[in-house]
């Protein structure tokens, strides 16, 4: 892809003194990567609409003894955005090319939300590149239809972002929508603070059957048990 089709964000970077930032040329664009720690490499893939900073609290706890690699996927955060957009197959190729650029032959893999769906795609495409995989807030790619259909209504908000014209308008000019929808899906208020204080344990959740909290290839809006 021609270099002139790449658009990069000029937004200020969130501050995290523990993170080391670098940009790598990958498949016709520049991908931003935040890194933490040294040791066994673990690749962390963010969800939608997020970027590397979504992992900063996890990194503070897990960086000891591990090399955490937190990229901004194509079109997110401070990575380049190509005018023709991208799809899951393309994002998977980006991630594999990024591992090559970083000189990482085999890594542990963690994915959240849409990044977790991408993680399943990567494990199916190149299983030898990953020593293990943890999917967060995402069901496996083969849910039972009887578990999916009753929860389809929970995906109502995707209608505003998945179409070419309306999706771009919503993401560019109605940022409160994406923030509030993600807060609803993760059961965290828009302020980013959980409803329960650290001193108050969360109420017990009723048990769920596997896959009952998810719809299709994306989370249906309730947290896994």
Kinemage of the C-alpha trace (Angstrom):
@kinemage 1
@onewidth
@group {chain A} dominant
@subgroup {mainchain}
@vectorlist {calphas} color= white
{ca unk a 1} P 0.000 0.000 0.000
{ca unk a 2} L 1.368 3.394 -0.924
{ca unk a 3} L 2.842 5.411 1.989
{ca unk a 4} L 0.788 8.492 1.141
{ca unk a 5} L -2.420 6.651 2.082
{ca unk a 6} L -1.359 6.409 5.733
{ca unk a 7} L -2.922 8.800 8.234
{ca unk a 8} L -1.474 9.107 11.748
{ca unk a 9} L -2.993 10.630 14.861
{ca unk a 10} L -1.556 13.820 16.350
{ca unk a 11} L -3.443 13.450 19.626
{ca unk a 12} L -1.386 13.738 22.843
{ca unk a 13} L -0.140 10.406 24.164
{ca unk a 14} L -1.380 9.245 27.608
{ca unk a 15} L 1.455 9.351 30.126
{ca unk a 16} L 2.818 6.141 31.563
{ca unk a 17} L 6.398 6.327 32.783
{ca unk a 18} L 6.783 2.554 32.693
{ca unk a 19} L 5.956 2.267 28.983
{ca unk a 20} L 8.505 2.405 26.175
{ca unk a 21} L 7.101 3.524 22.826
{ca unk a 22} L 8.210 2.661 19.334
{ca unk a 23} L 6.798 2.661 15.808
{ca unk a 24} L 7.449 -0.050 13.253
{ca unk a 25} L 6.791 -0.164 9.517
{ca unk a 26} L 4.392 -3.070 8.973
{ca unk a 27} L 2.543 -3.899 5.757
{ca unk a 28} L 2.365 -0.389 4.400
{ca unk a 29} L 1.637 1.439 7.640
{ca unk a 30} L 3.307 2.379 10.932
{ca unk a 31} L 2.151 0.497 14.007
{ca unk a 32} L 2.663 1.993 17.435
{ca unk a 33} L 3.762 -0.390 20.195
{ca unk a 34} L 3.990 0.244 23.924
{ca unk a 35} L 6.298 -2.118 25.781
{ca unk a 36} L 6.702 -3.022 29.437
{ca unk a 37} L 9.237 -5.096 31.333
{ca unk a 38} L 11.611 -7.829 30.257
{ca unk a 39} L 11.367 -11.596 30.186
{ca unk a 40} L 8.880 -13.975 28.599
{ca unk a 41} L 7.077 -12.099 25.782
{ca unk a 42} L 3.309 -11.682 25.977
{ca unk a 43} L 1.296 -9.918 23.279
{ca unk a 44} L -1.805 -8.023 24.460
{ca unk a 45} L -4.476 -7.039 21.912
{ca unk a 46} L -6.894 -4.261 22.862
{ca unk a 47} L -10.619 -4.108 22.145
{ca unk a 48} L -12.865 -1.564 20.422
{ca unk a 49} L -12.688 1.415 20.558
{ca unk a 50} L -9.510 1.273 22.637
{ca unk a 51} L -5.724 1.360 22.276
{ca unk a 52} L -2.561 0.363 24.171
{ca unk a 53} L -3.416 2.422 27.262
{ca unk a 54} L -6.274 0.047 28.052
{ca unk a 55} L -3.610 -2.364 29.375
{ca unk a 56} L -1.626 0.050 31.563
{ca unk a 57} L -3.086 -1.132 34.872
{ca unk a 58} L -2.605 -4.765 33.889
{ca unk a 59} L 0.957 -3.975 32.861
{ca unk a 60} L 1.717 -2.478 36.266
{ca unk a 61} L 0.867 -5.856 37.829
{ca unk a 62} L 2.194 -8.262 35.204
{ca unk a 63} L 5.371 -6.671 33.821
{ca unk a 64} L 7.633 -8.272 36.439
{ca unk a 65} L 9.313 -11.192 34.691
{ca unk a 66} L 7.467 -10.599 31.422
{ca unk a 67} L 7.937 -8.522 28.313
{ca unk a 68} L 4.512 -7.096 27.576
{ca unk a 69} L 3.903 -5.961 23.998
{ca unk a 70} L 0.841 -3.713 23.647
{ca unk a 71} L 0.312 -2.565 20.056
{ca unk a 72} L -2.246 -0.165 18.685
{ca unk a 73} L -3.949 -2.108 15.920
{ca unk a 74} L -4.208 -0.525 12.476
{ca unk a 75} L -6.543 2.458 12.607
{ca unk a 76} L -6.505 2.678 16.419
{ca unk a 77} L -4.605 4.900 18.836
{ca unk a 78} L -1.317 6.125 17.421
{ca unk a 79} L -0.934 3.580 14.644
{ca unk a 80} L -1.425 4.545 11.022
{ca unk a 81} L -4.866 4.423 9.469
{ca unk a 82} L -5.179 3.454 5.814
{ca unk a 83} L -7.986 5.063 3.853
{ca unk a 84} L -9.438 1.738 2.718
{ca unk a 85} L -9.906 0.519 6.277
{ca unk a 86} L -9.149 -3.014 7.419
{ca unk a 87} L -10.694 -6.378 8.257
{ca unk a 88} L -9.913 -9.232 10.644
{ca unk a 89} L -7.796 -11.097 8.112
{ca unk a 90} L -5.769 -7.964 7.473
{ca unk a 91} L -5.361 -7.280 11.186
{ca unk a 92} L -4.166 -10.844 11.692
{ca unk a 93} L -1.558 -10.355 8.971
{ca unk a 94} L -0.519 -7.103 10.666
{ca unk a 95} L 0.025 -8.838 14.005
{ca unk a 96} L 2.067 -11.675 12.519
{ca unk a 97} L 4.178 -9.181 10.574
{ca unk a 98} L 4.616 -7.132 13.759
{ca unk a 99} L 5.941 -10.185 15.609
{ca unk a 100} L 8.423 -10.701 12.781
{ca unk a 101} L 9.499 -7.051 12.949
{ca unk a 102} L 10.036 -7.378 16.710
{ca unk a 103} L 12.000 -10.597 16.258
{ca unk a 104} L 9.506 -12.610 18.318
{ca unk a 105} L 9.040 -16.148 17.060
{ca unk a 106} L 6.658 -17.347 19.789
{ca unk a 107} L 4.689 -15.374 22.398
{ca unk a 108} L 1.928 -15.734 24.926
{ca unk a 109} L -1.285 -14.084 23.711
{ca unk a 110} L -4.028 -12.147 25.537
{ca unk a 111} L -6.961 -10.494 23.768
{ca unk a 112} L -9.839 -8.355 25.010
{ca unk a 113} L -13.198 -7.777 23.281
{ca unk a 114} L -12.670 -7.506 19.495
{ca unk a 115} L -8.971 -8.076 20.133
{ca unk a 116} L -9.944 -11.435 21.626
{ca unk a 117} L -11.808 -12.358 18.442
{ca unk a 118} L -8.662 -11.421 16.549
{ca unk a 119} L -6.724 -13.634 18.960
{ca unk a 120} L -8.823 -16.660 18.031
{ca unk a 121} L -8.190 -15.882 14.361
{ca unk a 122} L -4.451 -15.725 15.000
{ca unk a 123} L -4.361 -19.006 16.904
{ca unk a 124} L -6.210 -20.746 14.084
{ca unk a 125} L -3.980 -19.223 11.416
{ca unk a 126} L -0.565 -19.605 13.087
{ca unk a 127} L -0.838 -21.828 16.192
{ca unk a 128} L 2.919 -22.382 16.299
{ca unk a 129} L 3.483 -18.671 17.030
{ca unk a 130} L 1.644 -18.731 20.371
{ca unk a 131} L 2.513 -20.574 23.559
{ca unk a 132} L -0.930 -19.984 25.055
{ca unk a 133} L -4.015 -17.822 24.663
{ca unk a 134} L -6.308 -16.025 27.121
{ca unk a 135} L -9.530 -14.513 25.697
{ca unk a 136} L -11.221 -11.816 27.801
{ca unk a 137} L -14.826 -10.648 27.395
{ca unk a 138} L -15.298 -12.807 24.312
{ca unk a 139} L -16.753 -16.222 23.581
{ca unk a 140} L -15.141 -18.777 21.330
{ca unk a 141} L -15.920 -18.647 17.575
{ca unk a 142} L -18.333 -21.598 17.735
{ca unk a 143} L -21.177 -20.608 20.100
{ca unk a 144} L -24.429 -22.552 20.070
{ca unk a 145} L -27.197 -20.763 18.168
{ca unk a 146} L -29.697 -21.292 20.967
{ca unk a 147} L -27.364 -19.333 23.264
{ca unk a 148} L -26.753 -16.579 20.702
{ca unk a 149} L -30.235 -15.719 19.405
{ca unk a 150} L -31.797 -14.602 22.727
{ca unk a 151} L -28.914 -12.142 23.211
{ca unk a 152} L -28.781 -10.530 19.764
{ca unk a 153} L -30.676 -7.483 21.027
{ca unk a 154} L -27.697 -6.615 23.192
{ca unk a 155} L -25.728 -5.746 20.068
{ca unk a 156} L -28.021 -2.868 19.075
{ca unk a 157} L -25.234 -0.272 19.307
{ca unk a 158} L -23.173 -1.945 16.569
{ca unk a 159} L -25.696 -0.728 13.985
{ca unk a 160} L -24.321 2.793 14.513
{ca unk a 161} L -20.690 1.924 13.807
{ca unk a 162} L -20.618 -0.958 11.343
{ca unk a 163} L -21.831 0.858 8.230
{ca unk a 164} L -19.395 2.896 6.072
{ca unk a 165} L -21.028 6.346 6.257
{ca unk a 166} L -22.832 6.369 9.600
{ca unk a 167} L -20.038 4.482 11.344
{ca unk a 168} L -17.393 7.042 10.438
{ca unk a 169} L -19.655 9.926 11.450
{ca unk a 170} L -20.466 8.376 14.823
{ca unk a 171} L -16.850 7.561 15.671
{ca unk a 172} L -15.589 11.005 14.647
{ca unk a 173} L -18.306 13.272 15.977
{ca unk a 174} L -20.184 11.336 18.675
{ca unk a 175} L -17.362 10.137 20.905
{ca unk a 176} L -19.663 10.002 23.927
{ca unk a 177} L -21.583 7.178 22.252
{ca unk a 178} L -18.593 4.867 22.021
{ca unk a 179} L -17.543 5.720 25.565
{ca unk a 180} L -20.961 5.080 27.055
{ca unk a 181} L -21.572 1.903 25.060
{ca unk a 182} L -18.254 0.421 26.159
{ca unk a 183} L -18.974 1.379 29.758
{ca unk a 184} L -22.324 -0.368 29.545
{ca unk a 185} L -20.830 -3.480 28.030
{ca unk a 186} L -18.135 -3.765 30.687
{ca unk a 187} L -20.419 -2.707 33.550
{ca unk a 188} L -18.074 0.164 34.377
{ca unk a 189} L -19.408 3.747 34.552
{ca unk a 190} L -18.084 6.241 31.949
{ca unk a 191} L -15.876 7.785 34.647
{ca unk a 192} L -13.831 4.586 34.612
{ca unk a 193} L -14.500 3.801 38.264
{ca unk a 194} L -16.231 0.638 39.296
{ca unk a 195} L -19.466 0.906 41.200
{ca unk a 196} L -18.039 -1.101 44.098
{ca unk a 197} L -15.310 0.484 46.182
{ca unk a 198} L -12.132 -1.564 46.806
{ca unk a 199} L -13.244 -2.239 50.367
{ca unk a 200} L -16.632 -3.552 49.307
{ca unk a 201} L -16.675 -6.959 47.606
{ca unk a 202} L -18.877 -7.203 44.498
{ca unk a 203} L -22.191 -9.025 44.864
{ca unk a 204} L -22.182 -12.687 43.812
{ca unk a 205} L -23.254 -13.415 40.265
{ca unk a 206} L -25.663 -16.108 39.258
{ca unk a 207} L -24.013 -19.003 37.401
{ca unk a 208} L -24.206 -19.012 33.599
{ca unk a 209} L -23.755 -21.735 31.079
{ca unk a 210} L -20.728 -21.411 28.767
{ca unk a 211} L -21.432 -19.088 25.862
{ca unk a 212} L -24.669 -17.722 27.339
{ca unk a 213} L -23.106 -14.306 27.931
{ca unk a 214} L -21.965 -13.805 24.347
{ca unk a 215} L -23.499 -13.248 20.966
{ca unk a 216} L -21.872 -14.347 17.745
{ca unk a 217} L -18.315 -13.153 17.331
{ca unk a 218} L -18.568 -10.260 19.780
{ca unk a 219} L -19.532 -9.906 23.406
{ca unk a 220} L -23.234 -9.501 23.986
{ca unk a 221} L -22.808 -6.923 26.709
{ca unk a 222} L -22.513 -8.920 29.917
{ca unk a 223} L -19.280 -9.876 31.575
{ca unk a 224} L -18.224 -13.521 31.601
{ca unk a 225} L -18.765 -15.374 34.873
